[in-house]
Amino acid sequence: MNQFPLKYHGQMSAEVYWMGVDPTCHRKGLGRIQMKLAIQDVRKRGMKFMFVATLHPDVEYEPFLRTRCFYEAMGFGYAHAEHFSADPENPIAYYLRQL
């Protein structure tokens, strides 16, 4: 069972749609456990890639700095940016991981 929502996109990839750990529980391995369970689930389904979307690194907002560091530590790499005219102050960065 997933510990957080995943979206499956076709036969090749899955997206970590949402993930969170209470800040009082950070740095205790809970996020790593959740991500490892998600990776196992995605691999069992035969997917080749996982990706996450988060606030772009150009936006200096400390909580998302920690988020991006976590994803990078889990093997995700910056792959693509998207800017929306409706919300130009919050560009999105996509991080990809090959399984």
N, C-alpha and C positions, 0 to 999 in steps of 0.2 A: 504494500500500500504506500502511496506517495505521502511524504510529509508536507508537501506544498504543491500547488497546482503546476502541472506541466501541460503545455499545448503541443500536440503532435502535428507536424506540418509534412504532409505527404509521407513518403516511405524513407526519407533520408535524414530528417532532422526533428528535434524537439526543442521547445523553448521553455526555459525556466520563467514562468509567467509571473510568479510572485514568490518571494522568500523573505523571511524575517526571523530574527532572534531578538528577544527582549534585551535591550542594552545592558541590563544588570547581569545578563548571562553571557555577554561577549567574552571571547578569548578562553572559552572552556571546551571548545571542540564540537559544540552542538551544530553549528552551521556546516562544518566539515562532514559530520555524520549525515545530516540531511542531504547534502550534495552527493555524497557517495551512494546513498540509497537511490537518489534520482538517477545517477549515472548507471547504476545496476539495472534499474527499470528500463531505461532507454536502450541500453545494450541488449537486454533480453528481447526487446521488440525489433532488434536488427537495425537500429538507426546508426548512422555514421557520424552525425554531428549533433552538438548541443549548442544553443546560444542563449544569451541573456541581453536584455536592453536595460540601460541605466542612464543616469544623467551624464552628459558628456564631460570629459576631463577639463575642458576649457572653463567650465563653471566651477568655481572654487567654493564648494559647499562641503564642509568637513564630513558629515555623515556619509556622503556619497564617495568621498575619497576613500574611506574605510571599506565601503561596498566594493569599489573597483579593485582595491588591493586584495580583498578576499577572493574575488573572481579570478584575478591574475594568479594568486597562490593556488587556486584549484585548477589551473591549466588553461584558462580562457585567455585569449588574446584579442586586443582591439582590432576590429575588422572593418567597421563602417560607421559613418555618422549620418544623421538625418536631422534636418532643421525644418520646423513647421512654421509657416507664416502666422498661424493662429497663436503660437506661443514661442516667439523668437528668443526669449530669455532662458528657455529650457531645452536646448538641443539634446538629442538622444544619441548615445553611443551603443553600438552592438558589439558584443564580445562573443567569440566563437571558440569552440573546443572540438577537436577531432577525437572520436572515440576509438 
